[in-house]
């Protein structure tokens, strides 16, 4: 059966689930960053027990409708599926996404608050790490407030990943699930601008979790970077999500980079400016972007220039007119005319509190015991603000792990 990028219906998902061999030593589980109980939830689905399938699924993930969409399954669970050695691997992500959507649409989700009152926790940032930490703490009986600097919760899920890859109703459903657990969202509230860590401590929180992500653009260290028209890809995607389109249909757009952000940026730019090209200094086989995202970009008609290293941004009257590159195979140097360059070469955290200790990569330093605590007593951190820009599932894993550390910390007092 041919499976496209669209969601599966129940018949299609069931047909795919029946392909699972239910291995005694499931390699798919070892390939999953959160060790999801994949054969078990698939087996429950095959037996038409969707409620149990969802419950098994959410033992390890609280964002199944998101992970099912955007995880790099080809390098994780599906990439380890034994069927993939000779045939097509089981489409685990699509099955996960179907189960998550089915559970929501058929009221199979237990969203009730436990009623306990074990303590009060403030979470700064509502991306995948913050949401995951909040979910565990609320389920364990804590009162949780999430402070978010934007007008909508979700962090990168709402502002960094395009809707063609992650429909926003998937994110909205997860936010609603947390609200039903009693989690309170305080929007338009930014650390260092609208409040400080000391302010939160004075409000009586027993612990604070910083999960503000990694949104500050890394410099590409190429002459002319300050020219008008050179834009960081994350900034472009964030503004696009706010309906603030930074490019025009007549623009000639280049995207520098080979990761998933570069793929998101080029496909989004293509929706506005038809003349959009990706420039990457390595080969397609060396791209960190998932194969699926690269193939979708190709389907969108986006050309790629391989083995081209940026040398200089060219401009007139402070406006970008071209990008000078070097072909690393031929050593040839030439200028590519353009009016916009979106740089997708990485990002780093912004920590708006000078009392927090950072490491050499400008990420927050945390302890191993208690796990996730910063140099400030009772203040924890996790996700990209600790690890640097990473995957959604990794940030989610760290948020869940730190939640249990916060629980132990508060109950030990």
C-alpha positions as CSV (number, residue, x, y, z in Angstrom):
1,X,0.0,0.0,0.0
2,X,1.3,3.4,-1.0
3,X,1.4,5.9,1.9
4,X,1.6,9.6,1.2
5,X,2.3,12.5,3.5
6,X,-1.4,12.8,4.5
7,X,-2.9,11.4,7.6
8,X,-4.2,7.8,7.5
9,X,-7.8,6.8,8.0
10,X,-8.6,3.9,10.3
11,X,-8.5,1.3,7.6
12,X,-5.2,2.4,6.2
13,X,-3.6,2.7,9.7
14,X,-4.9,-0.7,10.7
15,X,-3.5,-2.3,7.5
16,X,-0.2,-0.7,8.3
17,X,-0.2,-1.8,11.9
18,X,-0.8,-5.4,11.0
19,X,2.6,-5.4,9.2
20,X,4.3,-5.1,12.7
21,X,6.1,-8.3,13.5
22,X,5.8,-7.7,17.3
23,X,9.5,-8.6,17.7
24,X,10.8,-10.1,20.9
25,X,13.6,-7.6,20.9
26,X,12.0,-4.6,19.2
27,X,14.7,-2.5,17.6
28,X,12.1,0.3,17.0
29,X,12.0,0.9,20.8
30,X,15.8,1.2,21.1
31,X,15.7,3.6,18.1
32,X,13.2,5.9,19.8
33,X,14.8,8.7,22.0
34,X,12.0,8.2,24.6
35,X,11.9,4.4,24.4
36,X,8.2,4.3,23.4
37,X,6.4,1.0,23.9
38,X,5.8,0.7,20.2
39,X,4.8,-2.9,19.7
40,X,2.5,-2.8,22.6
41,X,0.4,0.2,21.4
42,X,0.4,-1.2,17.9
43,X,-0.8,-4.6,19.2
44,X,-3.6,-2.9,21.2
45,X,-4.7,-1.0,18.1
46,X,-4.7,-4.2,16.0
47,X,-7.0,-5.7,18.7
48,X,-9.3,-2.7,18.3
49,X,-8.6,-1.4,21.8
50,X,-7.9,2.2,20.9
51,X,-8.2,3.5,24.5
52,X,-5.5,1.1,25.7
53,X,-3.4,1.9,22.7
54,X,-3.5,5.6,23.6
55,X,-2.8,4.9,27.2
56,X,0.3,2.8,26.3
57,X,1.4,5.5,23.9
58,X,1.2,8.2,26.5
59,X,3.2,6.4,29.1
60,X,6.3,7.8,27.4
61,X,5.0,10.8,25.4
62,X,2.5,13.5,26.2
63,X,2.7,14.9,22.7
64,X,1.7,12.0,20.5
65,X,-0.1,14.1,17.9
66,X,3.0,16.1,17.5
67,X,5.7,13.4,17.7
68,X,3.7,11.4,15.2
69,X,4.0,14.2,12.7
70,X,7.4,15.8,13.1
71,X,9.8,13.2,14.6
72,X,12.5,12.1,12.2
73,X,11.1,8.5,12.1
74,X,13.5,7.4,9.3
75,X,16.4,7.9,11.7
76,X,14.7,6.8,14.8
77,X,11.9,4.2,15.3
78,X,11.2,3.4,11.6
79,X,14.9,3.5,10.8
80,X,15.5,0.6,13.2
81,X,12.4,-1.4,12.2
82,X,13.5,-4.9,11.1
83,X,11.2,-4.8,8.1
84,X,13.3,-1.9,6.8
85,X,16.2,-4.2,6.0
86,X,14.4,-5.9,3.1
87,X,11.1,-4.1,2.7
88,X,9.4,-0.9,3.8
89,X,9.5,-0.3,7.6
90,X,6.2,0.0,9.5
91,X,5.0,3.6,9.4
92,X,5.1,4.0,13.1
93,X,4.7,7.8,13.1
94,X,1.5,7.7,11.0
95,X,0.0,5.0,13.3
96,X,1.0,7.1,16.4
97,X,-0.6,10.2,14.8
98,X,-3.8,8.3,14.0
99,X,-4.2,6.9,17.5
100,X,-3.6,10.4,19.0
101,X,-6.2,12.0,16.7
102,X,-8.7,9.2,17.2
103,X,-8.4,9.4,21.0
104,X,-9.0,13.1,20.9
105,X,-12.0,12.9,18.5
106,X,-13.6,10.1,20.5
107,X,-13.1,11.5,24.0
108,X,-10.7,8.7,25.1
109,X,-8.3,11.1,26.9
110,X,-8.4,11.3,30.7
111,X,-7.8,15.0,31.3
112,X,-8.9,15.2,34.9
113,X,-6.8,16.9,37.5
114,X,-5.6,14.7,40.3
115,X,-6.8,17.1,43.0
116,X,-3.6,16.9,45.0
117,X,-1.8,20.1,46.0
118,X,1.8,19.1,46.5
119,X,3.4,22.4,45.6
120,X,3.6,25.2,43.1
121,X,5.9,25.2,40.1
122,X,6.6,28.0,37.6
123,X,7.6,27.0,34.1
124,X,9.2,29.6,31.8
125,X,8.6,28.7,28.1
126,X,5.8,26.7,26.6
127,X,7.7,24.7,24.0
128,X,7.9,20.9,24.0
129,X,10.2,20.7,27.0
130,X,8.1,23.1,29.1
131,X,4.8,21.4,28.1
132,X,6.2,18.0,28.9
133,X,7.5,19.0,32.3
134,X,4.1,20.7,33.1
135,X,2.2,17.6,32.1
136,X,4.1,15.3,34.4
137,X,4.0,17.7,37.3
138,X,0.3,18.3,37.0
139,X,-0.5,14.6,36.7
140,X,1.7,14.1,39.9
141,X,-0.4,16.6,41.8
142,X,1.4,20.0,41.5
143,X,0.0,23.4,40.6
144,X,1.7,24.6,37.5
145,X,1.9,28.0,35.9
146,X,3.5,28.4,32.5
147,X,4.9,31.8,31.5
148,X,5.1,32.3,27.7
149,X,6.5,35.4,26.0
150,X,4.3,35.1,22.9
151,X,0.6,35.7,22.7
152,X,0.0,32.0,22.0
153,X,1.4,28.9,23.8
154,X,3.5,26.2,22.1
155,X,6.9,27.8,21.5
156,X,8.6,26.4,18.4
157,X,5.5,24.1,17.9
158,X,3.4,27.2,17.2
159,X,5.9,29.6,15.8
160,X,8.8,27.6,14.3
161,X,7.3,24.6,12.5
162,X,5.2,25.4,9.4
163,X,1.6,24.3,9.3
164,X,2.2,22.0,6.2
165,X,4.4,19.9,8.5
166,X,2.6,20.4,11.8
167,X,-1.1,21.5,11.6
168,X,-1.8,24.0,14.4
169,X,-4.9,22.1,15.5
170,X,-2.5,19.3,16.7
171,X,-0.7,21.9,18.9
172,X,-4.0,23.4,20.1
173,X,-5.3,20.0,21.2
174,X,-2.2,19.4,23.3
175,X,-2.5,22.9,24.9
176,X,-6.2,22.2,25.6
177,X,-5.3,18.9,27.2
178,X,-2.9,20.7,29.6
179,X,-5.4,23.4,30.5
180,X,-7.9,20.6,31.4
181,X,-5.3,19.3,33.8
182,X,-5.5,22.7,35.6
183,X,-2.3,24.1,34.1
184,X,-2.4,27.9,33.9
185,X,-0.9,29.7,30.9
186,X,0.3,33.3,31.5
187,X,1.0,34.7,28.0
188,X,2.9,37.8,26.8
189,X,5.2,37.4,29.8
190,X,8.9,37.4,29.1
191,X,11.7,36.6,31.5
192,X,14.0,39.6,32.0
193,X,11.3,42.0,30.7
194,X,8.0,41.4,32.4
195,X,9.4,39.4,35.4
196,X,12.6,38.1,37.0
197,X,13.4,34.8,38.7
198,X,13.3,36.7,42.0
199,X,9.8,37.9,41.2
200,X,8.7,34.3,40.8
201,X,10.4,33.2,44.0
202,X,8.6,36.0,45.8
203,X,5.3,34.6,44.5
204,X,5.9,31.5,46.5
205,X,6.8,28.9,43.8
206,X,8.6,25.9,45.3
207,X,10.5,25.4,42.1
208,X,11.1,27.1,38.7
209,X,11.8,25.4,35.4
210,X,13.5,27.4,32.6
211,X,12.7,26.0,29.1
212,X,13.0,29.0,26.9
213,X,14.6,27.1,24.0
214,X,17.4,28.3,21.6
215,X,16.1,31.1,19.4
216,X,19.1,33.4,19.1
217,X,20.7,33.3,15.6
218,X,24.2,32.0,15.3
219,X,26.4,34.3,13.3
220,X,27.4,32.8,9.9
221,X,30.6,34.8,10.1
222,X,30.5,35.9,6.5
223,X,31.3,39.5,5.4
224,X,28.2,41.5,4.7
225,X,26.0,39.7,7.2
226,X,24.6,43.0,8.3
227,X,23.1,43.8,4.9
228,X,19.3,44.3,4.6
229,X,17.9,41.1,3.2
230,X,20.0,38.7,5.3
231,X,17.6,37.1,7.7
232,X,17.8,34.3,10.2
233,X,15.6,31.4,9.1
234,X,14.1,30.9,12.6
235,X,13.1,34.6,12.7
236,X,11.6,34.3,9.2
237,X,9.5,31.3,10.3
238,X,8.4,32.9,13.6
239,X,7.3,36.1,11.8
240,X,5.5,34.1,9.1
241,X,3.5,32.3,11.8
242,X,2.4,35.7,13.0
243,X,1.3,36.7,9.5
244,X,4.2,39.1,9.2
245,X,5.7,38.0,5.8
246,X,9.3,39.2,5.5
247,X,9.7,38.5,1.8
248,X,7.8,39.4,-1.3
249,X,6.7,37.4,-4.4
250,X,9.3,39.1,-6.6
251,X,12.2,38.3,-4.2
252,X,15.0,35.9,-5.2
253,X,15.5,33.8,-2.1
254,X,18.5,31.7,-1.1
255,X,18.4,29.5,1.9
256,X,21.8,28.5,3.5
257,X,21.8,25.2,5.4
258,X,20.9,21.6,5.2
259,X,18.9,20.9,8.3
260,X,15.2,20.6,9.0
261,X,15.0,24.4,9.7
262,X,16.5,25.0,6.2
263,X,13.8,22.7,4.7
264,X,11.0,24.5,6.6
265,X,12.4,27.8,5.6
266,X,12.8,27.0,1.9
267,X,9.4,25.4,1.6
268,X,7.7,28.3,3.4
269,X,9.6,30.9,1.3
270,X,8.5,29.0,-1.8
271,X,4.9,29.7,-0.9
272,X,5.6,33.4,-1.4
273,X,8.6,33.7,-3.7
274,X,8.7,31.2,-6.6
275,X,12.5,31.8,-7.1
276,X,13.8,30.0,-4.0
277,X,17.0,27.9,-3.9
278,X,18.9,26.0,-1.2
279,X,22.7,26.5,-1.0
280,X,24.5,23.8,1.1
281,X,28.2,23.2,1.6
282,X,28.0,19.5,1.8
283,X,26.2,16.7,-0.2
284,X,22.6,15.5,0.0
285,X,23.7,12.4,1.8
286,X,25.4,14.5,4.5
287,X,22.4,16.7,5.2
288,X,21.1,16.5,8.8
289,X,17.6,17.1,7.5
290,X,15.3,14.1,7.4
291,X,15.0,12.4,4.0
292,X,11.3,12.9,4.0
293,X,11.6,16.7,4.4
294,X,14.3,16.9,1.7
295,X,12.0,14.9,-0.7
296,X,9.1,17.2,0.1
297,X,11.2,20.2,-0.7
298,X,12.2,18.6,-4.0
299,X,8.5,17.9,-4.8
300,X,7.9,21.6,-4.1
301,X,10.2,22.3,-7.0
302,X,13.1,23.8,-4.9
303,X,16.5,23.4,-6.5
304,X,19.6,22.6,-4.5
305,X,23.2,23.8,-5.0
306,X,25.5,21.3,-3.4
307,X,29.1,21.8,-2.1
308,X,28.8,25.5,-2.2
309,X,30.3,27.4,0.7
310,X,29.3,31.1,1.3
311,X,32.1,33.6,1.1
312,X,30.5,37.0,1.1
313,X,27.2,38.8,1.0
314,X,27.2,41.3,-1.8
315,X,25.1,44.5,-1.6
316,X,24.5,48.0,-2.8
317,X,23.2,50.9,-0.7
318,X,23.1,48.5,2.3
319,X,20.7,46.1,0.4
320,X,21.6,42.5,-0.5
321,X,22.1,41.9,-4.2
322,X,24.0,38.6,-4.2
323,X,25.8,35.8,-2.4
324,X,29.4,35.0,-3.4
325,X,30.1,31.3,-3.0
326,X,32.9,28.8,-3.6
327,X,32.2,25.4,-5.3
328,X,34.2,23.0,-3.1
329,X,34.6,20.5,-5.9
330,X,35.8,22.8,-8.6
331,X,37.3,25.6,-6.4
332,X,35.3,28.1,-8.6
333,X,34.1,31.3,-7.0
334,X,31.0,33.0,-8.3
335,X,28.1,35.3,-7.2
336,X,24.5,34.1,-7.1
337,X,22.1,37.1,-7.6
338,X,19.5,37.3,-4.8
339,X,17.5,39.8,-2.7
340,X,17.0,37.6,0.3
341,X,19.2,35.1,2.1
342,X,17.7,33.0,4.9
343,X,20.5,31.6,7.1
344,X,19.7,28.3,8.7
345,X,23.1,27.4,10.3
346,X,21.9,27.0,13.9
347,X,20.8,29.0,16.9
348,X,21.7,29.3,20.6
349,X,19.8,30.1,23.8
350,X,19.0,33.5,25.1
351,X,19.1,33.5,28.9
352,X,17.8,36.8,30.3
353,X,19.2,36.5,33.8
354,X,22.9,37.2,34.5
355,X,22.8,35.1,37.7
356,X,22.3,31.9,35.8
357,X,25.6,30.1,35.2
358,X,26.3,29.2,31.5
359,X,28.8,26.9,29.9
360,X,31.2,27.6,27.0
361,X,28.4,27.2,24.5
362,X,26.2,29.8,26.3
363,X,23.8,27.1,27.4
364,X,22.6,26.8,31.0
365,X,24.7,24.5,33.2
366,X,22.8,22.0,35.2
367,X,23.6,19.4,37.8
368,X,23.2,15.6,37.6
369,X,21.9,15.5,41.2
370,X,19.3,16.8,41.6
371,X,19.0,16.4,37.8
372,X,18.4,19.7,36.0
373,X,19.1,22.1,38.8
374,X,21.0,25.3,37.9
375,X,23.5,27.1,40.2
376,X,20.5,28.8,41.8
377,X,18.6,26.7,44.5
378,X,15.2,25.6,43.3
379,X,15.7,26.8,39.7
380,X,15.9,24.0,37.1
381,X,16.4,24.1,33.3
382,X,16.1,21.7,30.4
383,X,15.6,21.3,26.7
384,X,17.4,23.4,24.1
385,X,18.3,26.1,26.6
386,X,20.6,23.4,28.2
387,X,21.5,21.2,25.2
388,X,21.5,23.8,22.4
389,X,19.2,23.4,19.4
390,X,18.0,19.8,19.2
391,X,14.9,17.8,18.3
392,X,11.4,18.2,19.7
393,X,11.5,14.7,21.1
394,X,14.8,15.3,22.9
395,X,13.5,18.4,24.5
396,X,10.3,16.6,25.5
397,X,12.4,13.8,27.1
398,X,14.4,16.2,29.1
399,X,11.3,18.0,30.3
400,X,9.7,14.8,31.6
401,X,13.0,13.7,33.3
402,X,13.4,17.0,35.0
403,X,9.8,17.0,36.2
404,X,10.4,13.9,38.3
405,X,13.6,15.6,39.6
406,X,11.5,18.7,40.6
407,X,9.0,16.5,42.3
408,X,11.6,14.7,44.4
409,X,13.2,18.1,45.2
410,X,10.0,19.7,46.4
411,X,8.9,16.6,48.4
412,X,12.3,16.4,50.1
413,X,11.9,19.9,51.6
